């Protein structure tokens, strides 16, 4: 019996990019295609099979502990980017400021898609949803550099709409305009009081 259920929810890739050097800044560089391997997107500094742990997992590991990299990609939605922009008083928000790897259109409430869901392209390339990508102040620096006084608004504006982190399950190539299908785990919601 399959553990993942193909849904009737589809999205179209509207933007692709990579962050070439996190030490230099979070701003992503746009791409027309994105080749992804098991270590993540080619040219993406967030890639690798492992990564040093960060503030998001301090309850589990001391900072800089080597752990499996489930944050190879940052996937955002056109719909949520528009909401973030509006909350910041902007007409639009360039996804490069957010360090996005992929922006898709057509799946509502992307940030809250169930963990372990898959987004699969027409070529078969597939990424696995790790979890919600929590807002942080790193995008603020990029925005502030180009729009003084605006960057500090991004963390609050992005709360609950920052997209998801993901990792590569099947290698391949993603391209602008490509259609992705959402596959979700076949399980009921967790009920901790159930025996």
DONU-832646 format. One record per atom (N, C-alpha, C): atom name; residue number from 1; residue in three letters; x negated, y, z negated. Coordinates in pm, 1 decimal, always signed. Atoms other than C-alpha are relative to their C-alpha. Example, Ala and Ser with C-alpha at 12.3 -4.5 7.8 and 13.67 -1.06 7.14 Angstrom:
// residues 2
atomo,num,residuo,X,Y,Z
N,1,Ala,-89.0,-119.0,+0.0
CA,1,Ala,-1230.0,-450.0,-780.0
C,1,Ala,-90.0,+120.0,+0.0
N,2,Ser,+82.0,-119.0,+6.0
CA,2,Ser,-1367.0,-106.0,-714.0
C,2,Ser,+77.0,+109.0,-73.0
This chain:
// residues 195
atomo,num,residuo,X,Y,Z
N,1,Unk,-84.7,-118.2,+0.0
CA,1,Unk,+0.0,+0.0,+0.0
C,1,Unk,-89.0,+124.3,+0.0
N,2,Unk,+83.3,-120.7,-6.0
CA,2,Unk,-150.3,+338.4,+98.5
C,2,Unk,+12.2,+84.7,-126.4
N,3,Unk,+2.5,-86.2,+118.3
CA,3,Unk,-252.9,+563.9,-189.6
C,3,Unk,+19.6,+146.4,+36.4
N,4,Unk,-18.0,-137.1,-47.9
CA,4,Unk,-226.0,+878.6,+23.2
C,4,Unk,+111.5,+2.5,+103.0
N,5,Unk,-116.7,-9.6,-87.0
CA,5,Unk,+89.5,+987.9,+200.3
C,5,Unk,-16.9,+117.4,+97.4
N,6,Unk,+1.7,-110.7,-96.3
CA,6,Unk,+72.2,+1188.3,+525.6
C,6,Unk,+128.9,+80.7,-14.5
N,7,Unk,-118.5,-85.4,+14.0
CA,7,Unk,+306.4,+1485.2,+492.6
C,7,Unk,+34.1,+65.4,+132.9
N,8,Unk,-38.5,-79.3,-116.6
CA,8,Unk,+489.2,+1700.8,+743.9
C,8,Unk,-49.7,+143.1,-13.7
N,9,Unk,+58.9,-132.2,+19.1
CA,9,Unk,+282.9,+1997.7,+623.8
C,9,Unk,-129.8,+8.5,+80.7
N,10,Unk,+115.7,-21.6,-86.3
CA,10,Unk,+33.9,+2123.5,+880.9
C,10,Unk,-49.6,+143.0,-16.3
N,11,Unk,+58.1,-134.0,+3.7
CA,11,Unk,-200.1,+2420.2,+888.4
C,11,Unk,-90.0,+17.3,+120.7
N,12,Unk,+90.4,-33.0,-110.0
CA,12,Unk,-404.2,+2594.4,+1154.3
C,12,Unk,-120.1,+73.7,-56.9
N,13,Unk,+122.5,-67.6,+43.6
CA,13,Unk,-766.3,+2696.6,+1097.3
C,13,Unk,-8.7,+135.3,+69.6
N,14,Unk,+6.5,-134.9,-57.4
CA,14,Unk,-787.1,+3074.4,+1145.0
C,14,Unk,-136.8,+65.0,-20.3
N,15,Unk,+131.0,-59.9,+28.3
CA,15,Unk,-1136.8,+3143.0,+1007.7
C,15,Unk,-91.0,-108.3,-57.3
N,16,Unk,+102.9,+89.6,+52.1
CA,16,Unk,-1456.9,+2948.1,+939.7
C,16,Unk,-123.5,+81.9,-31.3
N,17,Unk,+122.4,-72.1,+32.7
CA,17,Unk,-1778.3,+3061.9,+774.4
C,17,Unk,-88.4,-78.8,-94.3
N,18,Unk,+93.9,+59.1,+95.7
CA,18,Unk,-2081.4,+2973.8,+566.0
C,18,Unk,-68.3,+111.3,-78.3
N,19,Unk,+81.0,-88.7,+83.4
CA,19,Unk,-2263.9,+3141.6,+280.2
C,19,Unk,-142.7,-53.2,+14.1
N,20,Unk,+133.0,+53.5,-26.5
CA,20,Unk,-2626.1,+3105.3,+394.3
C,20,Unk,-96.0,+4.6,-118.5
N,21,Unk,+92.8,-15.5,+111.9
CA,21,Unk,-2795.2,+3222.7,+71.5
C,21,Unk,+71.7,+62.9,-118.5
N,22,Unk,-74.9,-50.7,+115.7
CA,22,Unk,-2605.2,+3252.2,-257.4
C,22,Unk,-80.3,+99.0,-82.8
N,23,Unk,+83.5,-91.5,+78.1
CA,23,Unk,-2901.5,+3425.4,-422.3
C,23,Unk,+6.2,+140.9,+58.0
N,24,Unk,-8.1,-130.6,-65.8
CA,24,Unk,-2869.3,+3707.4,-167.3
C,24,Unk,+139.5,+59.3,-9.5
N,25,Unk,-136.7,-49.1,+10.2
CA,25,Unk,-2490.8,+3731.8,-204.0
C,25,Unk,+100.0,-105.2,+42.0
N,26,Unk,-105.6,+96.9,-28.3
CA,26,Unk,-2160.4,+3551.6,-169.3
C,26,Unk,+60.6,+17.6,+138.7
N,27,Unk,-66.9,-29.7,-127.1
CA,27,Unk,-2059.4,+3709.5,+163.2
C,27,Unk,-29.6,-107.9,+104.4
N,28,Unk,+11.6,+106.5,-99.9
CA,28,Unk,-1992.7,+3442.4,+425.5
C,28,Unk,-18.3,+58.9,+140.0
N,29,Unk,+17.9,-36.8,-140.6
CA,29,Unk,-2095.7,+3460.9,+790.4
C,29,Unk,+97.5,-81.9,+84.3
N,30,Unk,-100.6,+72.4,-78.8
CA,30,Unk,-1818.3,+3373.0,+1039.9
C,30,Unk,-60.9,-97.3,+100.9
N,31,Unk,+37.9,+102.0,-97.5
CA,31,Unk,-1843.2,+3067.3,+1265.7
C,31,Unk,+122.2,-35.9,+84.1
N,32,Unk,-110.1,+48.6,-83.8
CA,32,Unk,-1634.7,+2932.8,+1555.2
C,32,Unk,+26.6,-147.1,-25.2
N,33,Unk,-13.3,+140.1,+36.9
CA,33,Unk,-1700.2,+2573.0,+1456.4
C,33,Unk,-80.4,-23.8,-126.9
N,34,Unk,+67.9,+35.7,+123.1
CA,34,Unk,-1815.6,+2405.0,+1139.0
C,34,Unk,-25.7,-150.4,+1.6
N,35,Unk,+37.1,+140.4,+7.0
CA,35,Unk,-2005.6,+2078.1,+1143.2
C,35,Unk,-15.3,-37.4,-146.1
N,36,Unk,+3.9,+41.7,+139.8
CA,36,Unk,-1952.0,+1893.8,+815.1
C,36,Unk,-53.5,-141.6,-11.8
N,37,Unk,+52.8,+131.7,+32.3
CA,37,Unk,-2152.2,+1603.5,+678.2
C,37,Unk,+34.4,-31.6,-144.2
N,38,Unk,-32.2,+38.3,+137.2
CA,38,Unk,-2129.6,+1419.6,+350.6
C,38,Unk,-57.7,+97.3,-102.2
N,39,Unk,+58.0,-100.6,+89.9
CA,39,Unk,-2347.1,+1691.8,+195.7
C,39,Unk,+66.9,+136.0,+15.2
N,40,Unk,-71.0,-125.5,-17.4
CA,40,Unk,-2105.4,+1962.4,+312.8
C,40,Unk,-23.4,+61.4,+136.7
N,41,Unk,+15.9,-68.3,-128.4
CA,41,Unk,-2099.7,+2216.3,+596.9
C,41,Unk,-146.5,+33.9,+28.3
N,42,Unk,+136.2,-38.8,-39.5
CA,42,Unk,-2423.8,+2272.2,+788.8
C,42,Unk,-18.2,+149.6,-21.5
N,43,Unk,+32.7,-140.1,+20.9
CA,43,Unk,-2585.7,+2599.7,+683.8
C,43,Unk,+65.2,+62.5,-121.6
N,44,Unk,-70.2,-51.6,+117.8
CA,44,Unk,-2373.5,+2635.4,+367.8
C,44,Unk,-83.3,-22.5,-124.9
N,45,Unk,+82.8,+9.7,+120.2
CA,45,Unk,-2572.4,+2711.4,+53.1
C,45,Unk,+71.4,-70.1,-115.4
N,46,Unk,-75.1,+74.4,+101.1
CA,46,Unk,-2292.4,+2557.1,-156.9
C,46,Unk,-2.4,-150.4,+28.3
N,47,Unk,+3.7,+139.6,-39.0
CA,47,Unk,-2363.1,+2226.3,+18.8
C,47,Unk,-91.6,-82.5,-89.2
N,48,Unk,+83.2,+94.1,+73.9
CA,48,Unk,-2548.9,+1923.4,-109.6
C,48,Unk,+84.9,-107.6,-63.5
N,49,Unk,-72.1,+109.1,+65.1
CA,49,Unk,-2450.8,+1590.9,-260.6
C,49,Unk,+14.7,+24.0,-149.3
N,50,Unk,-7.2,-35.4,+140.8
CA,50,Unk,-2522.6,+1726.7,-608.1
C,50,Unk,-12.9,+151.2,-12.6
N,51,Unk,+13.9,-142.6,+28.7
CA,51,Unk,-2519.8,+2070.3,-769.2
C,51,Unk,-25.9,+17.3,-148.6
N,52,Unk,+11.7,-27.0,+143.4
CA,52,Unk,-2612.7,+2230.3,-1100.3
C,52,Unk,+137.1,+40.2,-54.7
N,53,Unk,-129.0,-35.2,+58.9
CA,53,Unk,-2312.2,+2255.0,-1331.3
C,53,Unk,+5.4,+149.8,-28.9
N,54,Unk,-20.4,-143.8,+19.2
CA,54,Unk,-2164.6,+2601.7,-1379.2
C,54,Unk,+99.0,+22.9,-114.0
N,55,Unk,-90.4,-36.4,+109.7
CA,55,Unk,-1931.1,+2784.9,-1618.6
C,55,Unk,+132.3,-75.7,+5.9
N,56,Unk,-128.9,+67.3,-13.9
CA,56,Unk,-1629.9,+2595.6,-1482.5
C,56,Unk,+5.0,-136.8,-68.5
N,57,Unk,+2.9,+132.9,+63.1
CA,57,Unk,-1744.6,+2267.6,-1640.4
C,57,Unk,-82.2,-1.8,-128.3
N,58,Unk,+75.9,-7.0,+125.9
CA,58,Unk,-1910.4,+2388.2,-1961.9
C,58,Unk,+59.5,-87.3,-110.5
N,59,Unk,-60.8,+88.7,+99.3
CA,59,Unk,-1662.8,+2179.3,-2162.3
C,59,Unk,-47.3,-144.5,+17.0
N,60,Unk,+47.5,+135.6,-26.7
CA,60,Unk,-1814.5,+1870.1,-2001.7
C,60,Unk,-152.7,-11.6,-2.5
N,61,Unk,+145.4,+8.7,-16.4
CA,61,Unk,-2183.5,+1952.9,-1940.7
C,61,Unk,-67.6,+131.6,-37.3
N,62,Unk,+77.1,-123.5,+16.6
CA,62,Unk,-2450.3,+2200.8,-2046.3
C,62,Unk,-27.0,+61.3,+138.0
N,63,Unk,+27.2,-70.4,-126.5
CA,63,Unk,-2512.8,+2465.5,-1776.6
C,63,Unk,-125.1,-57.3,+66.9
N,64,Unk,+108.4,+48.0,-85.7
CA,64,Unk,-2739.8,+2347.0,-1491.7
C,64,Unk,-26.1,-150.1,-9.0
N,65,Unk,+8.0,+146.1,-5.7
CA,65,Unk,-2680.7,+1974.6,-1552.3
C,65,Unk,+27.1,-41.5,+144.2
N,66,Unk,-23.3,+46.1,-136.8
CA,66,Unk,-2705.6,+1792.6,-1217.2
C,66,Unk,+124.1,-88.4,+1.0
N,67,Unk,-125.8,+74.4,-12.8
CA,67,Unk,-2357.1,+1669.8,-1120.9
C,67,Unk,+34.5,-16.3,+147.8
N,68,Unk,-48.8,+19.5,-137.2
CA,68,Unk,-2177.0,+1548.4,-806.3
C,68,Unk,+58.5,+130.7,+49.7
N,69,Unk,-49.6,-125.3,-56.6
CA,69,Unk,-2097.0,+1839.1,-575.7
C,69,Unk,+137.7,-19.4,+61.9
N,70,Unk,-136.4,+2.9,-51.7
CA,70,Unk,-1721.5,+1860.5,-532.5
C,70,Unk,+44.8,+140.5,+40.7
N,71,Unk,-27.3,-139.5,-37.6
CA,71,Unk,-1744.9,+2233.1,-448.9
C,71,Unk,-74.5,+36.3,+128.2
N,72,Unk,+72.2,-23.9,-124.3
CA,72,Unk,-1892.1,+2204.0,-98.8
C,72,Unk,+66.8,+104.6,+87.5
N,73,Unk,-75.1,-95.8,-80.6
CA,73,Unk,-1618.9,+2417.5,+58.4
C,73,Unk,+93.4,+81.9,-88.5
N,74,Unk,-103.2,-85.8,+58.2
CA,74,Unk,-1398.2,+2707.9,-45.0
C,74,Unk,+104.1,+20.2,+109.4
N,75,Unk,-107.2,-10.0,-99.0
CA,75,Unk,-1066.6,+2684.0,+141.6
C,75,Unk,+105.1,+95.9,-53.5
N,76,Unk,-101.2,-99.8,+37.1
CA,76,Unk,-824.6,+2976.8,+132.0
C,76,Unk,+109.5,+1.9,+106.3
N,77,Unk,-109.4,-9.2,-96.8
CA,77,Unk,-494.6,+3054.2,+302.2
C,77,Unk,+21.9,+143.9,+43.7
N,78,Unk,-36.3,-130.9,-53.9
CA,78,Unk,-389.4,+3344.1,+521.0
C,78,Unk,+104.3,+64.9,-91.2
N,79,Unk,-110.2,-50.7,+81.2
CA,79,Unk,-78.2,+3378.5,+306.7
C,79,Unk,-50.2,+54.2,-134.4
N,80,Unk,+49.5,-44.3,+130.0
CA,80,Unk,-264.6,+3400.7,-25.6
C,80,Unk,-98.3,+115.9,+13.7
N,81,Unk,+89.3,-114.1,-23.6
CA,81,Unk,-531.7,+3634.0,+118.4
C,81,Unk,+80.8,+128.5,+17.4
N,82,Unk,-85.4,-117.6,-19.7
CA,82,Unk,-252.5,+3870.7,+224.4
C,82,Unk,+55.8,+49.6,-133.8
N,83,Unk,-52.1,-36.8,+131.2
CA,83,Unk,-109.4,+3863.9,-128.8
C,83,Unk,-109.0,+64.0,-85.3
N,84,Unk,+113.5,-58.0,+72.6
CA,84,Unk,-453.1,+3931.7,-279.8
C,84,Unk,-25.8,+142.0,+49.4
N,85,Unk,+24.6,-132.2,-58.6
CA,85,Unk,-508.0,+4221.7,-39.1
C,85,Unk,+105.0,+100.8,-47.4
N,86,Unk,-107.8,-90.5,+41.8
CA,86,Unk,-168.9,+4374.7,-123.4
C,86,Unk,-15.6,+39.2,-147.0
N,87,Unk,+17.9,-29.1,+142.7
CA,87,Unk,-239.0,+4345.6,-497.3
C,87,Unk,-118.0,+93.6,-24.5
N,88,Unk,+116.4,-89.1,+10.7
CA,88,Unk,-565.9,+4533.0,-438.7
C,88,Unk,+24.9,+134.1,+68.3
N,89,Unk,-30.9,-123.7,-70.7
CA,89,Unk,-394.3,+4804.9,-236.0
C,89,Unk,-63.8,+7.2,+137.2
N,90,Unk,+62.3,+6.2,-132.6
CA,90,Unk,-552.4,+4690.4,+91.9
C,90,Unk,+99.5,-56.1,+100.9
N,91,Unk,-82.9,+58.1,-105.5
CA,91,Unk,-387.7,+4612.9,+425.0
C,91,Unk,-41.4,-143.7,+26.6
N,92,Unk,+53.2,+134.1,-22.9
CA,92,Unk,-613.0,+4309.8,+478.1
C,92,Unk,-125.0,-18.3,-84.9
N,93,Unk,+122.2,+32.7,+72.4
CA,93,Unk,-900.3,+4134.6,+304.3
C,93,Unk,-78.3,-100.5,+82.1
N,94,Unk,+86.3,+86.7,-79.6
CA,94,Unk,-1182.2,+3986.4,+510.7
C,94,Unk,-43.3,-118.4,-86.4
N,95,Unk,+35.7,+117.5,+79.6
CA,95,Unk,-1237.3,+3626.0,+390.7
C,95,Unk,-149.3,-13.4,-25.9
N,96,Unk,+144.8,+7.8,+23.0
CA,96,Unk,-1613.2,+3673.0,+420.0
C,96,Unk,-35.9,+54.6,-137.9
N,97,Unk,+25.3,-55.3,+133.1
CA,97,Unk,-1600.0,+3882.9,+101.2
C,97,Unk,+20.0,-104.1,-110.0
N,98,Unk,-35.4,+100.5,+99.7
CA,98,Unk,-1455.2,+3583.7,-83.2
C,98,Unk,-91.6,-122.1,+5.5
N,99,Unk,+88.2,+115.9,-14.4
CA,99,Unk,-1729.7,+3344.2,+29.0
C,99,Unk,+73.1,-120.6,+55.6
N,100,Unk,-81.7,+109.5,-53.3
CA,100,Unk,-1469.3,+3139.1,+214.6
C,100,Unk,-77.2,-82.2,+102.4
N,101,Unk,+53.3,+90.7,-101.5
CA,101,Unk,-1569.0,+2837.1,+419.0
C,101,Unk,+103.9,-19.7,+109.9
N,102,Unk,-109.2,+25.2,-94.0
CA,102,Unk,-1229.2,+2787.3,+580.9
C,102,Unk,+122.9,+75.9,-47.0
N,103,Unk,-128.6,-62.3,+28.2
CA,103,Unk,-907.4,+2987.1,+601.4
C,103,Unk,+102.2,-66.9,+90.0
N,104,Unk,-104.7,+69.0,-74.6
CA,104,Unk,-588.8,+2810.4,+705.1
C,104,Unk,+132.2,+73.6,-16.1
N,105,Unk,-133.2,-61.7,+3.9
CA,105,Unk,-235.6,+2923.1,+781.0
C,105,Unk,+104.4,-108.7,+15.1
N,106,Unk,-111.7,+92.1,-18.0
CA,106,Unk,+83.6,+2726.6,+727.4
C,106,Unk,+32.4,-87.7,-119.3
N,107,Unk,-30.5,+78.7,+120.2
CA,107,Unk,+57.8,+2552.8,+388.8
C,107,Unk,+19.4,+98.3,-114.7
N,108,Unk,-28.6,-96.0,+105.6
CA,108,Unk,+230.3,+2760.0,+124.9
C,108,Unk,-54.9,-49.8,-133.4
N,109,Unk,+50.9,+29.1,+133.8
CA,109,Unk,+89.6,+2776.3,-228.8
C,109,Unk,-122.1,-93.3,+5.4
N,110,Unk,+118.2,+85.7,-19.7
CA,110,Unk,-240.0,+2623.2,-110.2
C,110,Unk,-79.1,-19.8,-128.7
N,111,Unk,+79.8,+8.1,+121.4
CA,111,Unk,-413.3,+2699.4,-439.8
C,111,Unk,+47.6,-110.6,-93.3
N,112,Unk,-55.2,+98.6,+91.8
CA,112,Unk,-183.7,+2452.8,-615.7
C,112,Unk,+34.5,-133.3,+66.3
N,113,Unk,-12.9,+131.9,-61.8
CA,113,Unk,-194.6,+2162.4,-371.2
C,113,Unk,-61.8,-101.6,-96.4
N,114,Unk,+51.9,+95.5,+97.6
CA,114,Unk,-248.7,+1847.5,-580.2
C,114,Unk,-146.0,-38.5,+24.6
N,115,Unk,+136.2,+50.1,-12.8
CA,115,Unk,-610.9,+1754.9,-649.7
C,115,Unk,+2.1,-140.2,+62.0
N,116,Unk,+17.5,+126.8,-71.4
CA,116,Unk,-728.8,+1458.3,-439.7
C,116,Unk,+81.0,-6.3,+129.3
N,117,Unk,-64.7,-6.4,-130.8
CA,117,Unk,-508.3,+1564.9,-146.5
C,117,Unk,-108.2,+9.8,+106.3
N,118,Unk,+93.4,-10.6,-112.2
CA,118,Unk,-672.8,+1551.5,+194.9
C,118,Unk,+53.2,+97.6,+103.0
N,119,Unk,-30.2,-78.7,-119.3
CA,119,Unk,-681.5,+1799.1,+482.5
C,119,Unk,-79.4,-64.7,+112.2
N,120,Unk,+64.2,+76.1,-106.8
CA,120,Unk,-754.2,+1605.5,+800.8
C,120,Unk,+20.9,+68.5,+133.8
N,121,Unk,-4.9,-62.7,-131.0
CA,121,Unk,-839.6,+1756.9,+1137.6
C,121,Unk,+33.5,-98.8,+108.8
N,122,Unk,-36.7,+85.0,-113.2
CA,122,Unk,-747.8,+1625.0,+1479.0
C,122,Unk,-112.9,-94.0,+39.9
N,123,Unk,+114.2,+85.9,-30.9
CA,123,Unk,-1099.5,+1481.7,+1520.4
C,123,Unk,-18.2,-110.6,-103.1
N,124,Unk,+16.7,+95.8,+108.9
CA,124,Unk,-1062.6,+1286.8,+1195.4
C,124,Unk,-83.0,+54.6,-114.5
N,125,Unk,+76.7,-61.5,+109.2
CA,125,Unk,-1293.3,+1513.3,+994.6
C,125,Unk,+96.6,+30.4,-114.3
N,126,Unk,-90.9,-8.5,+114.0
CA,126,Unk,-1147.2,+1516.9,+644.4
C,126,Unk,-70.7,+57.5,-121.4
N,127,Unk,+50.9,-51.1,+127.4
CA,127,Unk,-1198.1,+1715.4,+326.6
C,127,Unk,+98.5,-36.4,-110.5
N,128,Unk,-78.6,+37.2,+117.3
CA,128,Unk,-1076.3,+1625.4,-22.3
C,128,Unk,+10.9,+119.8,-92.7
N,129,Unk,-23.0,-108.4,+94.2
CA,129,Unk,-920.6,+1883.7,-251.6
C,129,Unk,-54.1,-41.1,-136.4
N,130,Unk,+46.4,+24.9,+135.4
CA,130,Unk,-1111.1,+1899.7,-579.2
C,130,Unk,+98.3,+64.2,-96.9
N,131,Unk,-89.5,-70.6,+91.6
CA,131,Unk,-917.7,+2166.8,-766.2
C,131,Unk,+13.1,+146.5,+40.8
N,132,Unk,-15.4,-143.4,-19.9
CA,132,Unk,-807.5,+2528.5,-781.2
C,132,Unk,-135.7,+68.2,-14.4
N,133,Unk,+122.6,-80.0,+9.0
CA,133,Unk,-1092.4,+2769.2,-715.2
C,133,Unk,+32.2,+121.8,-86.3
N,134,Unk,-31.3,-108.2,+93.3
CA,134,Unk,-1081.8,+3002.3,-1013.2
C,134,Unk,-63.9,+131.4,+44.6
N,135,Unk,+57.2,-130.0,-35.9
CA,135,Unk,-1133.4,+3375.1,-951.7
C,135,Unk,-122.8,+31.3,-85.0
N,136,Unk,+119.3,-44.2,+72.3
CA,136,Unk,-1469.5,+3520.5,-1049.1
C,136,Unk,-36.7,+139.4,+51.0
N,137,Unk,+39.6,-135.8,-38.8
CA,137,Unk,-1650.3,+3852.0,-1015.1
C,137,Unk,-100.3,+3.8,+115.1
N,138,Unk,+96.6,-2.4,-111.1
CA,138,Unk,-1892.6,+3743.1,-739.2
C,138,Unk,+55.7,+69.0,+124.7
N,139,Unk,-52.4,-74.1,-115.2
CA,139,Unk,-1659.2,+3863.2,-458.8
C,139,Unk,+4.9,+150.6,-24.1
N,140,Unk,-9.2,-143.2,+31.7
CA,140,Unk,-1629.4,+4196.5,-641.4
C,140,Unk,-124.1,+74.7,+46.2
N,141,Unk,+125.7,-65.7,-41.4
CA,141,Unk,-1995.3,+4275.9,-570.4
C,141,Unk,-1.7,+25.7,+149.9
N,142,Unk,-1.0,-13.8,-146.6
CA,142,Unk,-1950.5,+4215.4,-196.9
C,142,Unk,+98.9,+108.5,+44.2
N,143,Unk,-103.4,-99.2,-34.4
CA,143,Unk,-1631.0,+4421.4,-178.7
C,143,Unk,-43.6,+139.8,-43.2
N,144,Unk,+41.8,-129.6,+55.4
CA,144,Unk,-1770.2,+4700.1,-397.1
C,144,Unk,-108.1,+65.4,+86.4
N,145,Unk,+107.9,-53.4,-84.2
CA,145,Unk,-2073.9,+4737.8,-168.8
C,145,Unk,+55.2,+74.3,+121.9
N,146,Unk,-60.0,-62.5,-118.0
CA,146,Unk,-1845.0,+4828.3,+124.1
C,146,Unk,+117.6,+91.9,-31.5
N,147,Unk,-118.8,-78.5,+37.5
CA,147,Unk,-1542.5,+4972.4,-59.1
C,147,Unk,-9.9,+36.3,-147.8
N,148,Unk,+17.4,-36.5,+141.2
CA,148,Unk,-1651.5,+5146.5,-381.2
C,148,Unk,+133.6,+24.7,-70.6
N,149,Unk,-119.8,-16.3,+79.8
CA,149,Unk,-1388.8,+5131.8,-652.6
C,149,Unk,+105.7,-106.2,+21.9
N,150,Unk,-101.2,+100.9,-33.2
CA,150,Unk,-1199.4,+4840.3,-497.2
C,150,Unk,-39.0,-138.5,-52.9
N,151,Unk,+46.7,+134.2,+36.2
CA,151,Unk,-1412.1,+4538.2,-589.7
C,151,Unk,+46.3,-48.8,-135.0
N,152,Unk,-38.2,+41.6,+135.6
CA,152,Unk,-1317.5,+4537.2,-957.1
C,152,Unk,+143.5,-51.9,-8.1
N,153,Unk,-139.6,+44.4,+0.4
CA,153,Unk,-955.2,+4463.0,-861.8
C,153,Unk,+15.9,-145.7,+43.3
N,154,Unk,-17.0,+129.8,-65.6
CA,154,Unk,-1025.9,+4128.7,-695.0
C,154,Unk,+25.7,-115.5,-96.2
N,155,Unk,-17.6,+114.8,+90.4
CA,155,Unk,-1045.8,+3897.0,-996.4
C,155,Unk,+144.3,-13.3,-45.5
N,156,Unk,-139.8,+4.6,+43.1
CA,156,Unk,-700.9,+3986.6,-1128.3
C,156,Unk,+92.5,-27.8,+118.2
N,157,Unk,-85.0,+17.9,-117.7
CA,157,Unk,-551.8,+4001.5,-777.1
C,157,Unk,-4.1,-143.5,+51.8
N,158,Unk,+16.9,+136.0,-52.8
CA,158,Unk,-685.7,+3654.1,-691.1
C,158,Unk,+44.8,-108.8,-96.0
N,159,Unk,-40.3,+101.1,+98.0
CA,159,Unk,-561.6,+3480.7,-1006.0
C,159,Unk,+117.2,-82.1,+53.3
N,160,Unk,-104.8,+89.4,-48.6
CA,160,Unk,-358.9,+3176.5,-900.6
C,160,Unk,+15.0,-4.2,+150.1
N,161,Unk,-7.8,-0.2,-147.6
CA,161,Unk,-428.1,+3240.1,-529.8
C,161,Unk,-137.4,+1.0,+65.7
N,162,Unk,+139.4,-2.7,-48.2
CA,162,Unk,-805.4,+3193.1,-484.1
C,162,Unk,-32.4,-116.0,+93.9
N,163,Unk,+24.2,+114.2,-87.0
CA,163,Unk,-764.2,+2873.2,-282.6
C,163,Unk,-52.6,-119.3,-78.8
N,164,Unk,+44.9,+125.2,+59.7
CA,164,Unk,-924.2,+2537.8,-348.8
C,164,Unk,-147.4,-24.0,+29.9
N,165,Unk,+131.9,+52.2,-32.4
CA,165,Unk,-1264.1,+2379.8,-369.9
C,165,Unk,+21.0,-139.2,+57.7
N,166,Unk,-15.6,+128.7,-67.3
CA,166,Unk,-1319.4,+2069.6,-159.4
C,166,Unk,-135.8,-58.6,+34.5
N,167,Unk,+121.7,+70.2,-41.8
CA,167,Unk,-1574.7,+1812.1,-52.2
C,167,Unk,+32.8,-87.1,+121.1
N,168,Unk,-17.3,+72.5,-126.3
CA,168,Unk,-1629.3,+1616.4,+269.7
C,168,Unk,+12.8,-150.1,-24.8
N,169,Unk,-19.6,+144.5,+8.5
CA,169,Unk,-1485.8,+1264.4,+285.6
C,169,Unk,-36.5,-68.1,+131.3
N,170,Unk,+37.6,+53.7,-131.2
CA,170,Unk,-1529.6,+1208.5,+661.6
C,170,Unk,-67.8,+109.7,+79.7
N,171,Unk,+78.8,-97.1,-76.2
CA,171,Unk,-1792.6,+1383.2,+868.3
C,171,Unk,+67.7,+32.6,+132.5
N,172,Unk,-54.0,-40.8,-128.5
CA,172,Unk,-1708.2,+1572.2,+1184.6
C,172,Unk,-17.2,+148.4,+22.5
N,173,Unk,+6.0,-142.2,-34.9
CA,173,Unk,-1647.9,+1916.6,+1328.1
C,173,Unk,+139.7,+58.7,-11.9
N,174,Unk,-123.7,-77.6,+4.4
CA,174,Unk,-1376.3,+2169.3,+1247.6
C,174,Unk,-17.5,+119.3,+93.0
N,175,Unk,+6.9,-111.9,-94.3
CA,175,Unk,-1292.7,+2443.4,+1500.7
C,175,Unk,+115.3,+96.7,-22.8
N,176,Unk,-106.7,-100.9,+6.2
CA,176,Unk,-1094.8,+2766.7,+1503.8
C,176,Unk,+117.8,-46.6,+84.0
N,177,Unk,-121.1,+38.9,-72.2
CA,177,Unk,-736.0,+2698.5,+1608.9
C,177,Unk,+38.6,-145.5,-19.4
N,178,Unk,-29.4,+141.7,+20.9
CA,178,Unk,-754.6,+2332.9,+1504.9
C,178,Unk,+112.6,-17.2,-101.9
N,179,Unk,-111.3,+30.5,+89.8
CA,179,Unk,-452.4,+2181.0,+1332.5
C,179,Unk,-45.1,-103.2,-103.6
N,180,Unk,+30.9,+91.9,+109.4
CA,180,Unk,-494.0,+2011.1,+994.1
C,180,Unk,+130.4,-55.6,-55.7
N,181,Unk,-117.0,+61.2,+64.2
CA,181,Unk,-251.4,+1768.4,+830.5
C,181,Unk,-31.6,-25.1,-146.7
N,182,Unk,+14.9,+20.8,+142.8
CA,182,Unk,-200.2,+1753.3,+454.9
C,182,Unk,+47.2,-140.2,-37.7
N,183,Unk,-32.2,+131.3,+54.4
CA,183,Unk,-205.6,+1409.8,+288.3
C,183,Unk,-7.1,+13.8,-152.1
N,184,Unk,-3.4,-16.3,+146.0
CA,184,Unk,-107.8,+1391.1,-80.8
C,184,Unk,-2.2,-135.9,-68.8
N,185,Unk,+0.8,+126.7,+74.4
CA,185,Unk,-161.6,+1124.7,-347.8
C,185,Unk,+142.0,-48.5,-26.8
N,186,Unk,-128.7,+61.3,+26.4
CA,186,Unk,+128.0,+884.1,-392.2
C,186,Unk,+5.8,-37.7,-148.0
N,187,Unk,-10.9,+26.6,+143.3
CA,187,Unk,+176.9,+919.0,-766.5
C,187,Unk,+95.6,+99.5,-62.3
N,188,Unk,-89.3,-90.2,+71.9
CA,188,Unk,+421.5,+1069.3,-1009.8
C,188,Unk,-83.3,+99.5,-79.6
N,189,Unk,+67.9,-97.7,+84.0
CA,189,Unk,+333.0,+1371.7,-1220.6
C,189,Unk,-41.2,-65.5,-131.6
N,190,Unk,+52.4,+55.1,+125.2
CA,190,Unk,+129.1,+1292.9,-1531.8
C,190,Unk,+92.6,+34.3,-115.6
N,191,Unk,-83.4,-17.6,+118.4
CA,191,Unk,+337.4,+1245.6,-1846.2
C,191,Unk,-73.9,-58.6,-118.5
N,192,Unk,+85.2,+53.5,+105.7
CA,192,Unk,+103.6,+1215.5,-2145.2
C,192,Unk,+74.1,-67.8,-114.8
N,193,Unk,-73.9,+62.1,+108.0
CA,193,Unk,+381.6,+1111.9,-2385.5
C,193,Unk,+57.8,-136.4,+39.5
N,194,Unk,-56.0,+127.0,-46.5
CA,194,Unk,+484.0,+813.0,-2171.6
C,194,Unk,-88.4,-116.4,-46.9
N,195,Unk,+75.5,+117.7,+47.4
CA,195,Unk,+382.7,+473.1,-2310.5
C,195,Unk,+11.6,-110.9,+101.8
